[in-house]
Amino acid sequence: MKDRPANHEIVRTRSGAAAIRSIDAGEVMHPGVGPIVEAELLYVRQSRLAERLLEAPELVLFDVGLGAGSNAFAARAVSGRAPASAGRLRLVSFERDLGALALALESPDAFGIDAEASSAARALLEHGRHETARTSWQLEHGDICAALERITARAHIVYWDPFSPRANPTLWSVGSFTAMRRAVGPRCTLFTYSASTATRIALLLAGWAVGVGDAIGDKAQTTAAAVDAADLARPLDRTWLARLHRPDVPLPPDAPADAVARAAASRQFLEAP
């Protein structure tokens, strides 16, 4: 395996679920309800993955922040259960540090990883890809922006699940969301656990339409984004926009001087009733 799990440890979340803590980042992955529940509710169900697999011959899913693999495993399971008429899942996972996945594979039962998924993940770590009749799984190890320049496939769905802006500010910047916006198709949707104003401003400045995502655990909101605002169940409205005029409004790390004015002038709000 390319990375050893020395900088990670298995812990228990507040709900009692097993999770992995990065010692370097000082953060627990999926700290609330745990990785299995969060992967299903926040990412797989909210993105309508099962339904969207029925709509095209191939569905491209970008999994940003592979971590211990929970979101990827959940997506693969949906694809594996899909009827023969469903499209094939092309899953691309982006990650810099593979130690969390390596550690999860040492305790597969704790993370709901069955024998088939374990074999697939080990092949991914060893060879950078794994293929089944239903799913193509590809690993992009290293800088995500450089990887996005190489990949020709356009994403239909994005799971944005890296460490928090405190531990990994680059991936919550206008620049990173802009790079992803260029790498997706016209009906792409993006889902992330963050509901922060700074994250939503970064997405707006990067050209995404932004909305309220489903609650999960003790989080009253998460965030959904889309290329087309019509694909959002609950787009942000002018009530949310009013908070940008507070003097202490948080901003993304690379926000321009006119960030608030530009976010408020996004097409999403100009077209709102």
N, C-alpha and C positions, 0 to 999 in steps of 0.2 A: 504494500500500500504506500501511496505517496506521502502521507502524513501520519504520524503517530498521535494518539490521543493524549499526550502528556500534559497539554495545556487545557484539558477539559476534565470535568468531573460530573458524575451523576448525582443529582439532588432531587428533592421532592418539592413540588409546588404547593401553594396554599391549599389546593384542592386534594393534595395527596398523590397526584400523578407524578410519574417519573419524568424528569427533564434533564437537560444538560446545561451546565454552567461553563462559560468560557472564563478561564482564570485571567487571561490577558485582557479581555474586554470588560471583565467584572460584571457580566450580565448573564441572566438565565434565559434560555430560549423558551418561548411560550410560557411565561411565568405564571399565568393565571390558571386557566382550566387545563393546561397541559397540552403537549404537542398533538396528540391524536384527536382530541375534541376540537381544538382550534383549527387544525387542518381541514377537518370535515365541515365545520360550521362557517368559519370565516372565509375560507378559500374555495373549497370544492362546491359546496352548496350555493354560496352566494354568486359564484361565477356561472352557475347553471351548466357545469361541465358535462354532465350526462346528456342534457338536452342538446347542447351545442355540438356534441359529437355526432348527433343524428342529422346535422344540417349541412355538412360538407364532407368531401372525401378524405380530407386531412385537416386536423386541428392543431395549430402550433401554440404551445404553451411555454412561456418564459418563466422559469422558477428562479427568482432572484434572491439569493441567500439560501442555498441548499441546506446548510446547517446539518442537522442530524437526519435529514431526508424526509421528515414527516409529511410535508406538503407534496413532495414528489411521489412518495409511496401511496398517499391517498389518491392522487390523480391517476397513477398507474392502475390502482385497484378498480377505479371507475371504468377506465378503458378496458380492462380485462373482463369486466362483467357486461360490457356493451354488446348488443346484438350484432350479428354478422353484417347487417346493413349499415352499421355505424361507421363513421370515418375513423381513420387511423390517427392515434395521438402521436404527435412529434413533440417530445418533452425536452427542453433545453435547460439545464440547471447551471447556474452561475455561482461560483464560490472561490474564495481565496484560500481558505483554511479547511482542509478536509478532515481534521482531527475529530470533530464532533460526530461525523458519520462513522468514522472508524470505531469510535467508542461505542456508539449505539449498536453497531454490529457485534460487539462483544457481549451485549446483553439484549438480544433481540426480543425476548419475551416481554421485557419491561417496556418496550416501545412498539409492541404490536407488529413486529416484523416477522412475517412468515418465511418459510424456507425459500420459496420462489423469489420473494422480494430481496432476501438476503443475498441470494446468488446473483441477482441482477445488480445489486449495489456493489458487490465485490468486483464484478466484471467492470462496472463503471469506474471504480477506483483504479483498477489495474490497467484498463485499456482505453478509458475515456468514453465508452459507449456500450450500449447493450440493446439488442433487438429481439422482439417477439413478433408474433403475427399481428398483434394489436397495437404495440407501442414501440417507438424508437426513442431511446433515452440517451442523450448526449451531454457530456460534461464540458463546460468552459471554465477552466481553472486559471484564475488570475484576474486581471483588471477587466471589469465588465464593459467599460466604454471601448476598450480595444477589441474585445470580443464582438461587440455589436457592429463594429466596422467590418468584421470578417463574415458575419452570418448573412446569408442572402434571404433566408425565409423571413416572412413578415408575421409577427405574432398576432394571434386572435385574442389571447388572454395573457395577462401578466399577474403573477403573484409576487408582490414586493415585500420581502420579509427579511431584510438584513438587520443587524444590530441597530440600536436606537441612534438618533442624531448625536447624542452625547458621545457614544463610542465610535461611531462611523459617520461623521458629518458629511463626507463626500457623497455618499449615496442618497442623501436627502437634500441635495442641492438642485438649483435650477438647471445646472449643466447636466447632471445625471438624468434627470427626468426629461430633459430635451433630447439627449442621446437616445433614450428609450422611445420617445415620441416619434423619432425618425425611423425607428426599427419595427414599427407595428403597422397593421393593416387598418383600413378605413372604419371598421366596426369593432376595433379592439377595446376591451375593458381591462382595467387594472384595479387590484384590490390590495389594501395594506392595513395593518393593525393600527397605524398611527392616525389620530384624529386631531393632531396639533394644527394650530393656525399656520405655523411656519411651513409645515408639510403641504397644506392645501394651497398656500400662496405659491410655493415652488411649483406645484403641479399646474396651477393657473398660468404662471409666467412661462411655463414650458409648452403651453398650447393645449393642455388637457381641459376638458369639461370636468367639473369636480362635484361630487355628491356625498351624502351621508351614507356610510356603510352600516351593516348590522351590528347590534350590540353583541359583546362576547364576554362572559365572565363578569368582572366588575367594571368593564369598559362600557359606558353608555352608548358610545359611538365608535365606529372605525371610519375608514374612508374608501369610497369607490371613485374611480375616474374613468373617463371614456373619451374616445376621439369624437364621438357624436353624442351631444347631450341627451338625445332621445333614448340612448341606451342606459341612462341612469334612472333608477327607481325613485330617488329622492335627491334631485340636484340642489346644490347650495342656492339660497335665494338672497334677496336684498336684506333680510333680517340678519343673516350671517355676515353679509357685506358690511353692515354698520359697525361691527366690532373692529374693522380695520382702521377706524379713525381714532382709536385710543392711542395715547402717546406712547404706551409701552407695548404696542403690538409686536409679537415675536416675528422675526424674519428668517428666511433660509440663509445659510452662511455666505452665499455669493449673490445676495439680493442687490440689484442696482439701486441707485439713489431714489428713483421714482417707482419703486416696487409696488407700493400701495396703490398709487394712481393707475399703474398698468394692470394690476390685478382687478381693480374695480372696473376698468374699461374693457375687460375681456368680453368676448362675444356672448358668452353664456349669460352675463348680467345685462348686456345691452338688449338681448332678445327676451328677457324676462318680463312678464306682465307687470 
